[in-house]
Protein backbone atom coordinates (compact mmCIF):
# COMPACT_ATOMS: atom_id res chain seq x y z
CA UNK A 1 0.00 0.00 0.00
CA UNK A 2 1.43 3.38 -1.02
CA UNK A 3 1.66 6.39 1.29
CA UNK A 4 -1.01 8.14 -0.78
CA UNK A 5 -3.42 5.21 -0.44
CA UNK A 6 -2.80 5.07 3.30
CA UNK A 7 -3.44 8.82 3.61
CA UNK A 8 -6.74 8.54 1.72
CA UNK A 9 -7.80 5.63 3.91
CA UNK A 10 -6.85 7.53 7.06
CA UNK A 11 -8.94 10.55 6.05
CA UNK A 12 -11.82 8.29 5.03
CA UNK A 13 -11.94 6.30 8.27
CA UNK A 14 -11.65 9.49 10.34
CA UNK A 15 -14.63 11.01 8.55
CA UNK A 16 -16.56 7.72 8.71
CA UNK A 17 -15.87 7.29 12.44
CA UNK A 18 -17.12 10.82 13.04
CA UNK A 19 -20.28 10.18 11.04
CA UNK A 20 -21.10 6.85 12.68
CA UNK A 21 -20.14 8.06 16.15
CA UNK A 22 -22.50 11.00 15.67
CA UNK A 23 -25.42 9.37 13.87
CA UNK A 24 -24.99 5.66 14.65
CA UNK A 25 -24.56 4.69 10.99
CA UNK A 26 -22.44 5.25 7.94
CA UNK A 27 -18.96 3.85 8.59
CA UNK A 28 -19.11 0.95 6.16
CA UNK A 29 -21.18 2.86 3.61
CA UNK A 30 -18.37 5.41 3.45
CA UNK A 31 -15.30 3.18 3.87
CA UNK A 32 -16.26 0.07 1.86
CA UNK A 33 -16.69 1.74 -1.55
CA UNK A 34 -13.56 3.88 -1.07
CA UNK A 35 -11.57 0.80 -0.03
CA UNK A 36 -13.00 -1.08 -3.00
CA UNK A 37 -11.82 1.64 -5.36
CA UNK A 38 -8.33 1.78 -3.80
CA UNK A 39 -7.83 -1.99 -3.44
CA UNK A 40 -10.73 -4.49 -3.62
CA UNK A 41 -8.74 -6.91 -1.45
CA UNK A 42 -9.38 -4.60 1.52
CA UNK A 43 -13.03 -5.71 1.47
CA UNK A 44 -14.42 -7.08 3.71
CA UNK A 45 -11.72 -7.81 6.34
CA UNK A 46 -10.23 -4.32 6.60
CA UNK A 47 -13.68 -2.72 6.83
CA UNK A 48 -14.90 -5.16 9.49
CA UNK A 49 -11.74 -4.88 11.60
CA UNK A 50 -11.72 -1.08 11.41
CA UNK A 51 -15.22 -0.87 12.88
CA UNK A 52 -14.45 -2.88 16.03
CA UNK A 53 -12.75 -0.16 18.12
CA UNK A 54 -15.35 2.41 17.03
CA UNK A 55 -18.30 0.22 17.97
CA UNK A 56 -16.69 -0.71 21.28
CA UNK A 57 -16.46 2.98 22.11
CA UNK A 58 -19.99 3.89 20.97
CA UNK A 59 -21.55 0.89 22.72
CA UNK A 60 -19.89 1.90 26.00
CA UNK A 61 -20.68 5.61 25.61
CA UNK A 62 -24.37 4.98 24.91
CA UNK A 63 -24.80 1.83 27.05
CA UNK A 64 -27.69 3.24 29.09
CA UNK A 65 -29.86 3.49 25.93
CA UNK A 66 -29.36 -0.06 24.63
CA UNK A 67 -32.47 -1.89 23.33
CA UNK A 68 -31.52 -5.28 24.75
CA UNK A 69 -34.52 -7.16 23.31
CA UNK A 70 -34.00 -5.88 19.79
CA UNK A 71 -30.25 -6.43 19.97
CA UNK A 72 -30.81 -10.03 21.06
CA UNK A 73 -33.08 -10.92 18.14
CA UNK A 74 -30.90 -9.10 15.61
CA UNK A 75 -27.70 -10.70 16.86
CA UNK A 76 -29.15 -14.22 16.85
CA UNK A 77 -30.29 -13.84 13.23
CA UNK A 78 -27.06 -12.08 12.27
CA UNK A 79 -24.92 -14.96 13.60
CA UNK A 80 -27.13 -17.57 11.91
CA UNK A 81 -26.75 -15.81 8.54
CA UNK A 82 -22.97 -15.29 8.76
CA UNK A 83 -22.07 -18.57 6.93
CA UNK A 84 -24.35 -17.48 4.10
CA UNK A 85 -22.33 -14.29 3.74
CA UNK A 86 -19.16 -16.37 3.50
CA UNK A 87 -20.79 -18.49 0.80
CA UNK A 88 -21.56 -15.31 -1.15
CA UNK A 89 -17.90 -14.30 -0.90
CA UNK A 90 -16.84 -17.70 -2.26
CA UNK A 91 -19.26 -17.38 -5.18
CA UNK A 92 -18.06 -13.93 -6.23
CA UNK A 93 -14.92 -13.92 -8.42
CA UNK A 94 -12.22 -11.63 -7.01
CA UNK A 95 -12.28 -9.48 -10.15
CA UNK A 96 -16.01 -8.88 -9.58
CA UNK A 97 -15.82 -8.04 -5.88
CA UNK A 98 -15.66 -4.28 -6.50
CA UNK A 99 -18.75 -4.48 -8.69
CA UNK A 100 -20.59 -6.50 -6.04
CA UNK A 101 -19.67 -4.03 -3.30
CA UNK A 102 -20.84 -1.16 -5.51
CA UNK A 103 -24.20 -2.81 -6.24
CA UNK A 104 -24.72 -3.74 -2.58
CA UNK A 105 -23.89 -0.19 -1.50
CA UNK A 106 -26.23 1.46 -4.01
CA UNK A 107 -29.10 -0.94 -3.25
CA UNK A 108 -28.65 -0.42 0.49
CA UNK A 109 -28.75 3.36 0.07
CA UNK A 110 -31.80 3.28 -2.22
CA UNK A 111 -33.75 1.02 0.15
CA UNK A 112 -32.82 3.24 3.10
CA UNK A 113 -34.03 6.34 1.26
CA UNK A 114 -37.26 4.80 -0.03
CA UNK A 115 -38.47 2.69 2.90
CA UNK A 116 -41.55 3.98 4.74
CA UNK A 117 -41.71 4.45 8.50
CA UNK A 118 -42.90 1.45 10.55
CA UNK A 119 -42.89 0.13 14.10
CA UNK A 120 -40.37 -2.74 14.38
CA UNK A 121 -41.25 -6.10 15.93
CA UNK A 122 -39.59 -9.50 16.18
CA UNK A 123 -39.98 -10.22 12.45
CA UNK A 124 -38.30 -6.93 11.56
CA UNK A 125 -35.45 -7.57 14.01
CA UNK A 126 -34.82 -11.07 12.67
CA UNK A 127 -35.04 -9.94 9.05
CA UNK A 128 -32.62 -7.07 9.62
CA UNK A 129 -30.19 -9.36 11.42
CA UNK A 130 -30.28 -11.98 8.67
CA UNK A 131 -29.71 -9.49 5.84
CA UNK A 132 -26.92 -7.83 7.82
CA UNK A 133 -25.23 -11.19 8.36
CA UNK A 134 -25.23 -11.88 4.64
CA UNK A 135 -24.12 -8.49 3.34
CA UNK A 136 -21.70 -7.47 6.07
CA UNK A 137 -19.76 -10.76 5.97
CA UNK A 138 -19.49 -10.58 2.17
CA UNK A 139 -18.85 -6.85 1.68
CA UNK A 140 -18.45 -5.15 5.06
CA UNK A 141 -21.69 -3.17 4.46
CA UNK A 142 -24.47 -4.12 6.86
CA UNK A 143 -25.88 -0.98 8.42
CA UNK A 144 -28.91 -0.08 6.26
CA UNK A 145 -31.20 -2.91 7.50
CA UNK A 146 -30.52 -1.83 11.09
CA UNK A 147 -31.06 1.79 10.09
CA UNK A 148 -34.50 0.89 8.75
CA UNK A 149 -35.45 -0.81 12.01
CA UNK A 150 -34.27 2.00 14.29
CA UNK A 151 -34.65 5.07 12.07
CA UNK A 152 -37.56 6.45 14.13
CA UNK A 153 -36.21 5.53 17.57
CA UNK A 154 -34.30 7.97 19.81
CA UNK A 155 -30.80 8.64 18.41
CA UNK A 156 -29.01 7.29 21.50
CA UNK A 157 -30.97 4.02 21.26
CA UNK A 158 -30.07 3.68 17.60
CA UNK A 159 -26.38 4.37 18.22
CA UNK A 160 -26.02 1.99 21.16
CA UNK A 161 -28.04 -0.90 19.75
CA UNK A 162 -26.51 -0.77 16.28
CA UNK A 163 -23.02 -0.58 17.81
CA UNK A 164 -23.59 -3.69 19.93
CA UNK A 165 -25.10 -5.64 17.03
CA UNK A 166 -22.24 -4.62 14.75
CA UNK A 167 -19.61 -5.48 17.33
CA UNK A 168 -20.76 -9.06 17.89
CA UNK A 169 -21.32 -9.61 14.19
CA UNK A 170 -17.96 -8.18 13.13
CA UNK A 171 -16.06 -10.47 15.48
CA UNK A 172 -18.06 -13.49 14.29
CA UNK A 173 -17.51 -12.64 10.61
CA UNK A 174 -13.78 -12.08 11.07
CA UNK A 175 -13.35 -15.36 12.96
CA UNK A 176 -15.16 -17.24 10.19
CA UNK A 177 -13.26 -15.46 7.40
CA UNK A 178 -9.88 -16.25 8.93
CA UNK A 179 -10.86 -19.82 9.86
CA UNK A 180 -11.72 -20.51 6.22
CA UNK A 181 -8.67 -18.76 4.74
CA UNK A 182 -10.58 -15.77 3.36
CA UNK A 183 -8.90 -13.25 5.67
CA UNK A 184 -5.50 -11.61 5.12
CA UNK A 185 -3.38 -10.76 8.18
CA UNK A 186 -2.17 -7.65 6.31
CA UNK A 187 -5.70 -6.23 6.41
CA UNK A 188 -5.72 -6.49 10.19
CA UNK A 189 -2.36 -4.72 10.21
CA UNK A 190 -3.73 -1.79 8.21
CA UNK A 191 -6.77 -1.61 10.48
CA UNK A 192 -4.49 -1.47 13.53
CA UNK A 193 -2.32 1.18 11.88
CA UNK A 194 -5.40 3.36 11.38
CA UNK A 195 -6.73 3.07 14.95
CA UNK A 196 -5.46 6.63 15.71
CA UNK A 197 -7.48 7.95 12.75
CA UNK A 198 -10.57 6.07 13.94
CA UNK A 199 -10.02 7.35 17.48
CA UNK A 200 -9.81 10.92 16.19
CA UNK A 201 -13.15 10.60 14.40
CA UNK A 202 -14.74 8.97 17.45
CA UNK A 203 -13.46 11.74 19.73
CA UNK A 204 -14.84 14.41 17.43
CA UNK A 205 -18.19 12.63 17.39
CA UNK A 206 -18.30 12.81 21.20
CA UNK A 207 -18.29 16.58 20.90
CA UNK A 208 -20.96 16.69 18.22
CA UNK A 209 -23.35 13.74 18.59
CA UNK A 210 -25.91 15.70 20.63
CA UNK A 211 -25.74 18.77 18.39
CA UNK A 212 -25.91 17.46 14.81
CA UNK A 213 -29.09 17.06 12.79
CA UNK A 214 -29.24 13.27 12.50
CA UNK A 215 -31.59 13.35 9.49
CA UNK A 216 -29.27 15.57 7.46
CA UNK A 217 -26.28 13.44 8.44
CA UNK A 218 -28.11 10.29 7.33
CA UNK A 219 -29.02 11.90 4.00
CA UNK A 220 -25.39 12.91 3.43
CA UNK A 221 -24.18 9.36 4.13
CA UNK A 222 -26.72 7.84 1.75
CA UNK A 223 -25.91 10.28 -1.07
CA UNK A 224 -22.19 9.62 -0.59
CA UNK A 225 -22.89 5.89 -0.72
CA UNK A 226 -24.87 6.25 -3.95
CA UNK A 227 -22.07 8.20 -5.64
CA UNK A 228 -19.19 6.02 -4.48
CA UNK A 229 -21.13 2.82 -5.16
CA UNK A 230 -21.87 4.06 -8.68
CA UNK A 231 -18.16 4.73 -9.23
CA UNK A 232 -17.38 1.15 -8.23
CA UNK A 233 -20.03 -0.21 -10.60
CA UNK A 234 -18.57 1.86 -13.43
CA UNK A 235 -15.09 0.60 -12.59
CA UNK A 236 -13.65 4.09 -11.91
SULJO-V519002 format. One record per backbone hydrogen bond with DSSP energy under -0.5 kcal/mol. NH is the residue of the N-H (numbers start at 0). CO is the residue of the C=O. If there is no record, write none. Layout:
NH	CO
NH	CO
//
This chain:
5	1
6	2
7	3
8	4
9	5
10	6
11	7
12	8
13	9
14	10
15	11
16	12
17	13
18	14
19	15
20	16
21	17
22	18
23	19
29	25
29	26
30	26
31	27
33	29
34	30
35	31
36	32
37	33
38	34
41	38
42	39
45	41
46	41
47	43
48	44
49	45
50	46
51	47
51	48
52	48
53	49
54	50
55	51
56	52
57	53
58	54
59	55
60	56
61	57
62	59
64	61
65	62
67	65
70	66
71	67
72	68
73	69
74	70
75	71
76	72
77	73
78	74
79	75
80	76
81	77
81	78
83	80
84	80
85	81
86	82
87	83
88	84
89	85
90	86
91	87
92	90
95	92
96	93
99	95
100	96
101	97
102	98
103	99
104	100
105	101
106	102
107	103
108	104
109	105
110	106
111	107
112	108
113	109
114	110
119	117
124	120
125	121
126	122
127	123
128	124
129	125
130	126
131	127
132	128
133	129
134	130
135	131
136	132
137	133
138	134
139	134
139	135
140	134
141	139
145	141
145	142
146	142
147	143
148	144
149	145
150	146
152	149
156	153
157	153
158	154
159	155
160	156
161	157
162	158
163	159
164	160
165	161
166	162
167	163
168	164
169	165
170	166
171	167
172	168
173	169
174	170
175	171
176	172
177	173
178	174
179	175
180	177
181	176
182	176
186	183
187	183
188	184
189	185
190	186
191	187
192	188
193	189
194	191
197	193
198	194
199	195
200	196
201	197
202	198
203	199
204	200
205	201
206	202
206	203
207	203
208	204
210	207
211	207
213	211
216	212
217	213
218	214
219	215
220	216
221	217
222	218
223	219
224	220
225	221
226	222
227	223
228	224
229	225
230	226
231	227
232	228
233	229
234	230
234	231
235	230
//
